[in-house]
Structures are given as structure tokens and as C-alpha cells.
Amino acid sequence: MSSRTIPLNDGNTIPWLAFGTGTALYSKDATKATLAAISAGFVHLDGAQMYGNEETLGDAIVQSGVPRSSLFVTTKLAAVPDGRDVRFTLEESLRKLKTDYVDLFLIHNPKQHPDLKGTWKQLEALKEAGLTRSIGVSNFTVKHLETILEVATIKPAAIQNEYHPYVAKASKAVRAFAKEHNIVYVSYGGLTPVARFPNGPVTPALQRAAKRLTEQTGKQVTTGQVLQVWLRQQDIVAVRLSRYAPTASTSNKPERLQEYLDSQTIPDLTEEELKDIETEGAKVHHRVYMKWLDEESS
Ligand SMILES: NC(=O)c1ccc[n+]([C@@H]2O[C@H](COP(=O)([O-])OP(=O)(O)OC[C@H]3O[C@@H](n4cnc5c(N)ncnc54)[C@H](OP(=O)(O)O)[C@@H]3O)[C@@H](O)[C@H]2O)c1
């Protein structure tokens, strides 16, 4: 199955579905999990300097045998060590990832960069130099975006923030700003309503849609897949993780990877279902990561 893609504002495209190497793989060897994801059909791999495992993501890229040009690799800038610059850190990432370029390089956390404008100008230079094809940001508020747009000659192509129905209401302003500037929204933590907060108000809405889609397609559609389709219909890229458990004979992880990939072709939700999920999600606020974003975006 070919991957769905979304156009970026710099002429490149981004695969809609990504495999993430943070969270449960943070500081761990991501080789096996990433190889499993690539062989299942993932082409977009989401890494970060802060995850401390770029070397193993690079090993998986090499071992997969998939041509580099068929993959889309993201990494994210951590704090820059004293006496170094952003270029130094990206060159180090490229060495670890065993590649000449990344497809997307994001500022991971604006809090780590007191001179945000200067940091952005360095990212622009790295795009010009061909070390990254596209540049963007993560965990940014409208204010952070406004700050870099004051000096930007290249706009961010993407913004990666936590996004699911329980933060959708709180993310309205930043999503609208991103849309206005043609910046693609990328979600992490998107499965929070099934994986971390399973009995919230949105659950029945997801179950209703899953039941309807199961009947329509004649194939089991899960509530997690409904969330994926909910993101897909809003043109939001979905970053997913599934841990690899080689010793658990009953592990459902390969099936879960397939479940994520299958959500590329599940039919759309109806207008009522989209509204239902939004309305129920807005009843509770539940942010998992970077809780400081709540204070700064209100
Ligand atoms: N930019 C940032 O600051 C930032 C922050 C956090 C994460 N990220 C990126 O986003 C990626 C994904 O993050 P995430 O972990 O938050 O992703 P997520 O997609 O919200 O959650 C994935 C987790 O949900 C579990 N899951 C999936 N389906 C489920 C179901 N039906 N029932 C119960 N659990 C289910 C998976 O479990 P199994 O592992 O058991 O399959 C997995 O651990 C990370 O790896 C990283 O690349 C970025």
C-alpha cells in the first residue's frame, strides 16, 4: 500500500503516518521496533536528539535495506551545548542516523532556546545547506510562532504538538494560526483517549463510530483507528509508537502496527461523528506531556 502524504509549504511532502522512537523507546535501543515498523510499511520515522537513541534508529535504517530516498526521517533539536551551534548538533545526528540529510528538523522545545529567533535563523541555514529538506517546530504556542515569524525568511513547514480530542479545544488558537500560515500540524500523543485515559467522555463517541465503520466495511474497526481517521480528516500527521516485544509469544504489537497502517484507507467519519468526538472531547481537558503549554496558551 502506498503511503498517504500531505503537501508542505516548501514544496516537499510528508507521509501522513509516522513511527515514533520516543516515549517507551526513550533512551532505549530502537533498532528492532523500528525495523518491525519499516517492514510493516512505515516510511516516516520520527526521532529526536533528546531520545538518546538516534544511533539505533540509524542502524534500523541501514539494516532495513530500504533506499534512503524512500524514507522520511525526522529529528529534533535538543538544547545546544555551550560553545557549539545548531549545525554541530545536526551533523552529529546525521552521523548517528548514518545519512547525509534528514527530511525534517524541528526545534523540539522552545524553552531550551532563549534566543529563539537566532536558533530559527540557524535552522534556515541548515535547510539552505541541504542538511535538512524541511524545517519546523514542536511544542510551540502562537507566541513562539509569532516570535520566529518576525525574522523568518523560511516559514516552519510543520508543527508537532500533542493533539487528541482532550486537548483539541485548548489547541484551537495554535491550530488556526498554523492553518493561516500553511504550517502542517503533526500530532503526538494522539491515542491518549484509548491508551492513557480510556474511560473519558469521548469513549462512547469513538465506540459508536467504530461500530458503524465495522458494519460499513465488514472489517473490525477499532476505537484507536477512529482516532486516526479523525486526525486524517483534519490533515493532521499522526506520530505513533508500538513497542516491539520479541519474547511475548502473544504480543499483539505487529498487529497494532498493521492496525495503524490500515487506518490510511478506512472510510471517512461523518460530519456528525466528527462533531460528536469534538463535543465530547471538549468536556474534559487532559494533557499528558509539556503541561506548561496550558499556562502559556491561555
Ligand atoms: N515532540 C514531542 O515533544 C513528543 C512528545 C511525545 C511523543 N512524541 C513522539 O510521538 C511518538 C508517539 O508518542 P505517544 O506514545 O504519545 O503515541 P500514541 O500514539 O499516543 O500512543 C501510543 C501508545 O498507545 C498504545 N496503544 C495503541 N493502541 C492502543 C489501544 N487500542 N489500547 C491501549 N493502548 C494502545 C501503544 O501501546 P503498545 O506500545 O503496547 O503498542 C503505545 O504505547 C513518540 O514515539 C515520539 O516520536 C513527540
The ligand as an SDF file (V2000), in Angstrom:
LIG
                    3D

 48 52  0  0  0  0  0  0  0  0999 V2000
    7.5530   16.3410   20.1140 N   0  0  0  0  0  0  0  0  0  0  0  0
    7.4130   15.8910   21.3300 C   0  0  0  0  0  0  0  0  0  0  0  0
    7.6840   16.5990   22.3150 O   0  0  0  0  0  0  0  0  0  0  0  0
    6.9000   14.4900   21.5490 C   0  0  0  0  0  0  0  0  0  0  0  0
    6.4080   14.1060   22.8040 C   0  0  0  0  0  0  0  0  0  0  0  0
    5.9370   12.8040   22.9550 C   0  0  0  0  0  0  0  0  0  0  0  0
    5.9610   11.9160   21.8850 C   0  0  0  0  0  0  0  0  0  0  0  0
    6.4600   12.3160   20.6670 N   0  0  0  0  0  0  0  0  0  0  0  0
    6.5390   11.3940   19.5120 C   0  0  0  0  0  0  0  0  0  0  0  0
    5.3320   10.7350   19.3380 O   0  0  0  0  0  0  0  0  0  0  0  0
    5.5550    9.3200   19.3450 C   0  0  0  0  0  0  0  0  0  0  0  0
    4.3310    8.5990   19.8270 C   0  0  0  0  0  0  0  0  0  0  0  0
    4.0360    9.0760   21.0980 O   0  0  0  0  0  0  0  0  0  0  0  0
    2.9110    8.5220   22.0070 P   0  0  0  0  0  0  0  0  0  0  0  0
    3.4450    7.3730   22.7930 O   0  0  0  0  0  0  0  0  0  0  0  0
    2.4140    9.6560   22.7810 O   0  0  0  0  0  0  0  0  0  0  0  0
    1.8830    7.9660   20.9220 O   0  0  0  0  0  0  0  0  0  0  0  0
    0.4310    7.4880   20.9610 P   0  0  0  0  0  0  0  0  0  0  0  0
    0.2080    7.0940   19.5770 O   0  0  0  0  0  0  0  0  0  0  0  0
   -0.4700    8.4470   21.6310 O   0  0  0  0  0  0  0  0  0  0  0  0
    0.4320    6.2160   21.9090 O   0  0  0  0  0  0  0  0  0  0  0  0
    0.9960    5.0340   21.5150 C   0  0  0  0  0  0  0  0  0  0  0  0
    0.8030    4.0760   22.6750 C   0  0  0  0  0  0  0  0  0  0  0  0
   -0.5660    3.7180   22.6710 O   0  0  0  0  0  0  0  0  0  0  0  0
   -0.6500    2.3460   22.9120 C   0  0  0  0  0  0  0  0  0  0  0  0
   -1.8740    1.8800   22.2550 N   0  0  0  0  0  0  0  0  0  0  0  0
   -2.1520    1.8650   20.9540 C   0  0  0  0  0  0  0  0  0  0  0  0
   -3.3770    1.3790   20.7070 N   0  0  0  0  0  0  0  0  0  0  0  0
   -3.8960    1.0790   21.9040 C   0  0  0  0  0  0  0  0  0  0  0  0
   -5.1150    0.5300   22.3370 C   0  0  0  0  0  0  0  0  0  0  0  0
   -6.0670    0.2170   21.4440 N   0  0  0  0  0  0  0  0  0  0  0  0
   -5.3030    0.3440   23.6570 N   0  0  0  0  0  0  0  0  0  0  0  0
   -4.3460    0.6580   24.5400 C   0  0  0  0  0  0  0  0  0  0  0  0
   -3.1560    1.1790   24.2000 N   0  0  0  0  0  0  0  0  0  0  0  0
   -2.9340    1.3900   22.8990 C   0  0  0  0  0  0  0  0  0  0  0  0
    0.5970    1.7550   22.3100 C   0  0  0  0  0  0  0  0  0  0  0  0
    0.8850    0.6170   23.0440 O   0  0  0  0  0  0  0  0  0  0  0  0
    1.9380   -0.5240   22.5930 P   0  0  0  0  0  0  0  0  0  0  0  0
    3.2920    0.0890   22.6680 O   0  0  0  0  0  0  0  0  0  0  0  0
    1.7150   -1.5710   23.6070 O   0  0  0  0  0  0  0  0  0  0  0  0
    1.5710   -0.8960   21.1770 O   0  0  0  0  0  0  0  0  0  0  0  0
    1.6260    2.8470   22.5040 C   0  0  0  0  0  0  0  0  0  0  0  0
    2.3870    2.6360   23.7000 O   0  0  0  0  0  0  0  0  0  0  0  0
    6.8070    9.1500   20.1960 C   0  0  0  0  0  0  0  0  0  0  0  0
    7.4200    7.9160   19.9700 O   0  0  0  0  0  0  0  0  0  0  0  0
    7.6090   10.3200   19.7120 C   0  0  0  0  0  0  0  0  0  0  0  0
    8.2290   10.0150   18.4680 O   0  0  0  0  0  0  0  0  0  0  0  0
    6.9060   13.5920   20.4930 C   0  0  0  0  0  0  0  0  0  0  0  0
  1  2  1  0
  2  3  2  0
  2  4  1  0
  4  5  1  0
  4 48  2  0
  5  6  2  0
  6  7  1  0
  7  8  2  0
  8  9  1  0
  8 48  1  0
  9 10  1  0
  9 46  1  0
 10 11  1  0
 11 12  1  0
 11 44  1  0
 12 13  1  0
 13 14  1  0
 14 15  2  0
 14 16  1  0
 14 17  1  0
 17 18  1  0
 18 19  2  0
 18 20  1  0
 18 21  1  0
 21 22  1  0
 22 23  1  0
 23 24  1  0
 23 42  1  0
 24 25  1  0
 25 26  1  0
 25 36  1  0
 26 27  1  0
 26 35  1  0
 27 28  2  0
 28 29  1  0
 29 30  1  0
 29 35  2  0
 30 31  1  0
 30 32  2  0
 32 33  1  0
 33 34  2  0
 34 35  1  0
 36 37  1  0
 36 42  1  0
 37 38  1  0
 38 39  2  0
 38 40  1  0
 38 41  1  0
 42 43  1  0
 44 45  1  0
 44 46  1  0
 46 47  1  0
M  CHG  2   8   1  16  -1
M  END
$$$$
